Amino acid sequence: MINNSKRIFFPLIKFLGARKEKRIFTDTPILIGGGARSGTTLLLSILSAHPSIFAFRKELTLFKYGEEINGRFMPRRIDRLYTAMLRARMGKEVNRWCEKTPNNIRYVPRIDSFLQGNYRFIIIVRDGRDVILSRHPHDDDRYYHVDPGEWVYDVQEGMKYMDRENFLTSRYESLIGDFQNTMTEVCRHLGIQMTEEITDFYDHATVRRNPAYDSGLQKMHSNSIGKWKKPENKERVDELLSYPGALDLLKKFDYL
């Protein structure tokens, strides 16, 4: 809900934001999406280390709400994009922006319309058996954050776009276990160099805190991989394995 005081400043924010965007962001935007708790925030932090990329620290959720104007989708809260741009200090080499909201993957037609197809998208896929065991750091820790059906739906949505030239699908486990090769592929997809800043992202990342993090950005570790193997998680994992389509997706991405 937008209050009236904010609404008054919308035209000015849009005008100044669009002017700054046109002046600074001369290269294609980058969008990150996939299932919740699948590593989208980690990838955002890694890419934020690159000197040419300005990464939004918070999810903007631009494409969930909006309307079509003159044949083009316009986000209702476009002010979030421009406000963040206007408030941020950016390095001299910055020429493109990067935004992650996991459910971006659900709104690709709207993204196509808004950005006129001129963007790069990275889909992150993670073993659903681990995803459904994740508990969000800021939710009641008695509850799981992602339902089996949600994981299936989001992965299936991503599969619709795997063959498109401006989309790249990466596995969370590959990002953790084969960082150099995985990020080299990501950088190639984005048309940027695999720089020292990316390799040493922990020291250079500008996105260090995010609601998806429990205690801020951490150095690379594999503690979140394979939790599903613990006997106490069997009942929960069985929920996913019995969900329609889940087994096929786990096999598709070489988890089974």
C-alpha positions as a Markdown table, in Angstrom:
| # | Residue | x | y | z |
|---|---|---|---|---|
| 1 | Met | 0.0 | 0.0 | 0.0 |
| 2 | Ile | 1.4 | 3.4 | -1.0 |
| 3 | Asn | 0.6 | 6.3 | 1.4 |
| 4 | Asn | -0.3 | 9.7 | 0.0 |
| 5 | Ser | 2.9 | 11.4 | 1.2 |
| 6 | Lys | 5.0 | 9.0 | -0.9 |
| 7 | Arg | 2.6 | 9.3 | -3.9 |
| 8 | Ile | 3.3 | 13.1 | -4.0 |
| 9 | Phe | 6.9 | 12.5 | -4.8 |
| 10 | Phe | 6.4 | 9.8 | -7.4 |
| 11 | Pro | 6.8 | 12.0 | -10.4 |
| 12 | Leu | 10.0 | 13.6 | -9.2 |
| 13 | Ile | 11.5 | 10.2 | -8.2 |
| 14 | Lys | 10.6 | 8.7 | -11.6 |
| 15 | Phe | 12.1 | 11.7 | -13.4 |
| 16 | Leu | 15.4 | 11.9 | -11.5 |
| 17 | Gly | 15.7 | 8.1 | -11.3 |
| 18 | Ala | 15.1 | 7.6 | -15.0 |
| 19 | Arg | 17.7 | 10.3 | -15.8 |
| 20 | Lys | 20.3 | 8.7 | -13.6 |
| 21 | Glu | 19.5 | 5.3 | -15.0 |
| 22 | Lys | 20.0 | 6.5 | -18.6 |
| 23 | Arg | 23.3 | 8.3 | -17.7 |
| 24 | Ile | 24.9 | 5.5 | -15.7 |
| 25 | Phe | 23.4 | 2.1 | -16.7 |
| 26 | Thr | 24.4 | 1.8 | -20.3 |
| 27 | Asp | 24.7 | -2.1 | -20.2 |
| 28 | Thr | 22.0 | -4.6 | -19.9 |
| 29 | Pro | 20.3 | -5.2 | -16.5 |
| 30 | Ile | 20.8 | -8.5 | -14.7 |
| 31 | Leu | 18.0 | -10.3 | -13.0 |
| 32 | Ile | 18.3 | -13.3 | -10.6 |
| 33 | Gly | 15.5 | -15.6 | -9.8 |
| 34 | Gly | 14.6 | -19.2 | -8.8 |
| 35 | Gly | 13.1 | -20.9 | -5.9 |
| 36 | Ala | 13.2 | -19.3 | -2.4 |
| 37 | Arg | 16.1 | -20.4 | -0.3 |
| 38 | Ser | 18.0 | -21.6 | -3.3 |
| 39 | Gly | 21.1 | -19.3 | -3.2 |
| 40 | Thr | 19.8 | -16.3 | -5.1 |
| 41 | Thr | 21.1 | -13.9 | -2.4 |
| 42 | Leu | 24.6 | -15.5 | -2.4 |
| 43 | Leu | 24.8 | -15.0 | -6.1 |
| 44 | Leu | 23.7 | -11.4 | -5.7 |
| 45 | Ser | 26.5 | -10.8 | -3.2 |
| 46 | Ile | 29.1 | -12.5 | -5.4 |
| 47 | Leu | 28.1 | -10.3 | -8.4 |
| 48 | Ser | 28.0 | -7.2 | -6.3 |
| 49 | Ala | 31.8 | -7.5 | -6.0 |
| 50 | His | 32.3 | -6.8 | -9.7 |
| 51 | Pro | 33.2 | -3.2 | -10.3 |
| 52 | Ser | 30.8 | -2.8 | -13.2 |
| 53 | Ile | 27.7 | -4.0 | -11.4 |
| 54 | Phe | 25.5 | -2.1 | -9.0 |
| 55 | Ala | 23.5 | -4.7 | -7.0 |
| 56 | Phe | 20.3 | -3.7 | -5.1 |
| 57 | Arg | 20.7 | -4.7 | -1.5 |
| 58 | Lys | 17.0 | -5.6 | -1.0 |
| 59 | Glu | 14.5 | -7.4 | -3.1 |
| 60 | Leu | 12.4 | -4.9 | -5.1 |
| 61 | Thr | 9.6 | -7.3 | -6.0 |
| 62 | Leu | 9.0 | -5.2 | -9.1 |
| 63 | Phe | 7.0 | -7.5 | -11.2 |
| 64 | Lys | 4.4 | -8.9 | -8.9 |
| 65 | Tyr | 2.1 | -5.9 | -9.3 |
| 66 | Gly | 1.6 | -3.5 | -12.1 |
| 67 | Glu | -0.4 | -2.7 | -15.2 |
| 68 | Glu | 0.0 | -2.6 | -19.0 |
| 69 | Ile | 0.3 | 0.9 | -20.3 |
| 70 | Asn | 0.5 | 1.4 | -24.1 |
| 71 | Gly | 1.3 | -2.2 | -24.6 |
| 72 | Arg | 4.1 | -2.3 | -22.0 |
| 73 | Phe | 4.1 | -3.7 | -18.5 |
| 74 | Met | 4.9 | -1.0 | -15.9 |
| 75 | Pro | 5.6 | -2.1 | -12.3 |
| 76 | Arg | 3.4 | -0.4 | -9.7 |
| 77 | Arg | 6.4 | 0.2 | -7.4 |
| 78 | Ile | 8.9 | 1.4 | -10.0 |
| 79 | Asp | 9.8 | 4.0 | -7.4 |
| 80 | Arg | 11.6 | 1.3 | -5.5 |
| 81 | Leu | 14.0 | 0.9 | -8.4 |
| 82 | Tyr | 14.6 | 4.6 | -8.8 |
| 83 | Thr | 14.8 | 5.4 | -5.1 |
| 84 | Ala | 17.5 | 2.8 | -4.6 |
| 85 | Met | 19.4 | 4.2 | -7.5 |
| 86 | Leu | 19.1 | 7.8 | -6.3 |
| 87 | Arg | 20.3 | 6.9 | -2.8 |
| 88 | Ala | 23.2 | 4.8 | -3.7 |
| 89 | Arg | 26.8 | 5.7 | -4.2 |
| 90 | Met | 28.3 | 3.9 | -7.2 |
| 91 | Gly | 31.8 | 3.3 | -8.4 |
| 92 | Lys | 33.0 | 5.0 | -11.5 |
| 93 | Glu | 33.1 | 1.7 | -13.5 |
| 94 | Val | 29.4 | 0.8 | -12.8 |
| 95 | Asn | 27.4 | 0.5 | -16.0 |
| 96 | Arg | 24.6 | -2.0 | -15.2 |
| 97 | Trp | 22.3 | -3.0 | -12.3 |
| 98 | Cys | 21.5 | -6.3 | -10.8 |
| 99 | Glu | 18.3 | -7.2 | -8.9 |
| 100 | Lys | 17.3 | -10.5 | -7.2 |
| 101 | Thr | 13.9 | -11.5 | -6.1 |
| 102 | Pro | 13.4 | -15.3 | -6.2 |
| 103 | Asn | 9.9 | -15.1 | -7.7 |
| 104 | Asn | 11.2 | -13.1 | -10.6 |
| 105 | Ile | 11.1 | -16.4 | -12.3 |
| 106 | Arg | 7.3 | -16.3 | -12.1 |
| 107 | Tyr | 7.0 | -13.1 | -14.0 |
| 108 | Val | 9.2 | -13.5 | -17.1 |
| 109 | Pro | 6.5 | -12.3 | -19.6 |
| 110 | Arg | 6.2 | -9.1 | -17.5 |
| 111 | Ile | 10.0 | -8.7 | -17.4 |
| 112 | Asp | 10.2 | -9.2 | -21.1 |
| 113 | Ser | 7.6 | -6.5 | -21.6 |
| 114 | Phe | 9.1 | -4.0 | -19.2 |
| 115 | Leu | 12.7 | -4.4 | -20.3 |
| 116 | Gln | 11.8 | -5.0 | -23.9 |
| 117 | Gly | 13.8 | -8.3 | -23.8 |
| 118 | Asn | 17.0 | -6.4 | -23.1 |
| 119 | Tyr | 18.3 | -8.1 | -20.0 |
| 120 | Arg | 20.2 | -11.2 | -18.7 |
| 121 | Phe | 18.6 | -13.6 | -16.3 |
| 122 | Ile | 20.3 | -16.2 | -14.0 |
| 123 | Ile | 18.2 | -19.0 | -12.6 |
| 124 | Ile | 19.4 | -20.7 | -9.5 |
| 125 | Val | 18.3 | -24.3 | -8.8 |
| 126 | Arg | 19.0 | -26.1 | -5.5 |
| 127 | Asp | 18.3 | -29.6 | -4.4 |
| 128 | Gly | 14.7 | -29.5 | -3.3 |
| 129 | Arg | 15.3 | -31.9 | -0.5 |
| 130 | Asp | 17.5 | -29.3 | 1.2 |
| 131 | Val | 15.3 | -26.4 | 0.1 |
| 132 | Ile | 12.2 | -27.7 | 1.9 |
| 133 | Leu | 14.2 | -28.1 | 5.1 |
| 134 | Ser | 15.3 | -24.4 | 5.2 |
| 135 | Arg | 14.0 | -22.2 | 7.9 |
| 136 | His | 14.0 | -18.5 | 7.2 |
| 137 | Pro | 16.2 | -16.7 | 9.7 |
| 138 | His | 13.6 | -14.1 | 10.4 |
| 139 | Asp | 10.5 | -16.3 | 10.6 |
| 140 | Asp | 9.4 | -18.5 | 13.5 |
| 141 | Asp | 11.9 | -21.3 | 13.4 |
| 142 | Arg | 9.2 | -23.9 | 14.1 |
| 143 | Tyr | 8.1 | -23.5 | 10.5 |
| 144 | Tyr | 9.7 | -24.5 | 7.2 |
| 145 | His | 10.0 | -21.6 | 4.7 |
| 146 | Val | 9.3 | -23.5 | 1.4 |
| 147 | Asp | 6.6 | -26.0 | 0.7 |
| 148 | Pro | 7.3 | -29.0 | -1.7 |
| 149 | Gly | 4.8 | -27.7 | -4.1 |
| 150 | Glu | 6.4 | -24.2 | -4.2 |
| 151 | Trp | 9.8 | -25.7 | -5.1 |
| 152 | Val | 8.3 | -27.8 | -7.8 |
| 153 | Tyr | 6.4 | -24.9 | -9.3 |
| 154 | Asp | 9.4 | -22.5 | -9.3 |
| 155 | Val | 11.8 | -25.1 | -10.9 |
| 156 | Gln | 9.2 | -25.9 | -13.5 |
| 157 | Glu | 8.8 | -22.3 | -14.3 |
| 158 | Gly | 12.5 | -21.9 | -14.8 |
| 159 | Met | 12.7 | -24.8 | -17.1 |
| 160 | Lys | 10.4 | -22.9 | -19.6 |
| 161 | Tyr | 13.3 | -20.5 | -20.3 |
| 162 | Met | 16.4 | -22.8 | -20.1 |
| 163 | Asp | 16.9 | -22.6 | -23.9 |
| 164 | Arg | 16.6 | -18.9 | -24.2 |
| 165 | Glu | 19.9 | -17.1 | -25.1 |
| 166 | Asn | 19.6 | -14.5 | -22.3 |
| 167 | Phe | 18.9 | -17.1 | -19.6 |
| 168 | Leu | 21.4 | -19.2 | -17.7 |
| 169 | Thr | 20.6 | -21.9 | -15.2 |
| 170 | Ser | 23.1 | -22.7 | -12.5 |
| 171 | Arg | 22.9 | -25.1 | -9.6 |
| 172 | Tyr | 23.6 | -23.9 | -6.1 |
| 173 | Glu | 25.7 | -27.0 | -5.4 |
| 174 | Ser | 27.9 | -26.2 | -8.4 |
| 175 | Leu | 28.3 | -22.6 | -7.1 |
| 176 | Ile | 29.6 | -23.9 | -3.8 |
| 177 | Gly | 31.5 | -27.0 | -5.0 |
| 178 | Asp | 33.0 | -25.7 | -8.3 |
| 179 | Phe | 33.0 | -22.0 | -7.7 |
| 180 | Gln | 35.7 | -21.0 | -10.3 |
| 181 | Asn | 34.2 | -22.8 | -13.2 |
| 182 | Thr | 30.6 | -21.9 | -12.3 |
| 183 | Met | 31.3 | -18.2 | -11.9 |
| 184 | Thr | 33.4 | -18.2 | -15.1 |
| 185 | Glu | 30.3 | -19.5 | -16.9 |
| 186 | Val | 28.1 | -16.9 | -15.2 |
| 187 | Cys | 30.5 | -14.1 | -16.2 |
| 188 | Arg | 30.6 | -15.4 | -19.8 |
| 189 | His | 26.9 | -15.3 | -19.9 |
| 190 | Leu | 26.9 | -11.7 | -18.6 |
| 191 | Gly | 29.7 | -10.6 | -20.9 |
| 192 | Ile | 32.0 | -9.6 | -18.1 |
| 193 | Gln | 35.4 | -10.6 | -17.0 |
| 194 | Met | 36.0 | -13.1 | -14.2 |
| 195 | Thr | 37.8 | -10.5 | -12.1 |
| 196 | Glu | 39.9 | -10.8 | -8.9 |
| 197 | Glu | 37.0 | -9.1 | -7.1 |
| 198 | Ile | 34.7 | -12.0 | -8.1 |
| 199 | Thr | 37.2 | -14.6 | -7.1 |
| 200 | Asp | 37.7 | -12.9 | -3.7 |
| 201 | Phe | 34.1 | -11.8 | -3.5 |
| 202 | Tyr | 34.0 | -11.9 | 0.3 |
| 203 | Asp | 36.4 | -9.1 | 0.5 |
| 204 | His | 34.8 | -7.0 | -2.2 |
| 205 | Ala | 31.0 | -7.6 | -2.1 |
| 206 | Thr | 28.8 | -4.6 | -1.5 |
| 207 | Val | 25.8 | -6.7 | -0.6 |
| 208 | Arg | 26.8 | -8.0 | 2.8 |
| 209 | Arg | 23.5 | -7.9 | 4.6 |
| 210 | Asn | 20.2 | -9.0 | 3.4 |
| 211 | Pro | 17.0 | -10.3 | 5.1 |
| 212 | Ala | 17.8 | -13.7 | 3.6 |
| 213 | Tyr | 21.0 | -13.9 | 5.7 |
| 214 | Asp | 21.0 | -14.9 | 9.3 |
| 215 | Ser | 24.1 | -12.9 | 10.3 |
| 216 | Gly | 25.4 | -11.3 | 7.1 |
| 217 | Leu | 27.5 | -12.6 | 4.3 |
| 218 | Gln | 29.8 | -15.5 | 5.1 |
| 219 | Lys | 32.7 | -17.1 | 3.4 |
| 220 | Met | 31.9 | -20.0 | 1.1 |
| 221 | His | 30.9 | -23.2 | 2.9 |
| 222 | Ser | 28.9 | -26.3 | 2.2 |
| 223 | Asn | 27.1 | -26.6 | 5.6 |
| 224 | Ser | 23.7 | -26.3 | 3.9 |
| 225 | Ile | 24.3 | -29.1 | 1.4 |
| 226 | Gly | 23.0 | -32.6 | 2.2 |
| 227 | Lys | 21.0 | -31.8 | 5.3 |
| 228 | Trp | 18.3 | -34.0 | 3.8 |
| 229 | Lys | 20.4 | -37.1 | 4.5 |
| 230 | Lys | 19.9 | -36.8 | 8.3 |
| 231 | Pro | 17.5 | -39.5 | 9.6 |
| 232 | Glu | 15.4 | -36.9 | 11.5 |
| 233 | Asn | 14.5 | -35.2 | 8.2 |
| 234 | Lys | 13.2 | -38.3 | 6.4 |
| 235 | Glu | 9.5 | -37.6 | 7.0 |
| 236 | Arg | 9.8 | -34.1 | 5.6 |
| 237 | Val | 11.9 | -35.2 | 2.6 |
| 238 | Asp | 9.3 | -37.9 | 1.9 |
| 239 | Glu | 6.8 | -35.2 | 1.5 |
| 240 | Leu | 8.7 | -33.8 | -1.4 |
| 241 | Leu | 9.4 | -37.2 | -3.0 |
| 242 | Ser | 5.8 | -38.0 | -3.1 |
| 243 | Tyr | 4.8 | -34.6 | -4.6 |
| 244 | Pro | 3.8 | -34.8 | -8.3 |
| 245 | Gly | 6.7 | -33.9 | -10.5 |
| 246 | Ala | 9.3 | -33.7 | -7.8 |
| 247 | Leu | 11.2 | -36.9 | -8.6 |
| 248 | Asp | 11.4 | -36.0 | -12.3 |
| 249 | Leu | 12.9 | -32.6 | -11.4 |
| 250 | Leu | 15.4 | -34.1 | -9.0 |
| 251 | Lys | 16.5 | -36.5 | -11.8 |
| 252 | Lys | 16.6 | -33.7 | -14.4 |
| 253 | Phe | 19.1 | -31.7 | -12.4 |
| 254 | Asp | 21.2 | -34.8 | -11.4 |
| 255 | Tyr | 20.2 | -34.9 | -7.7 |
| 256 | Leu | 19.0 | -38.5 | -8.1 |
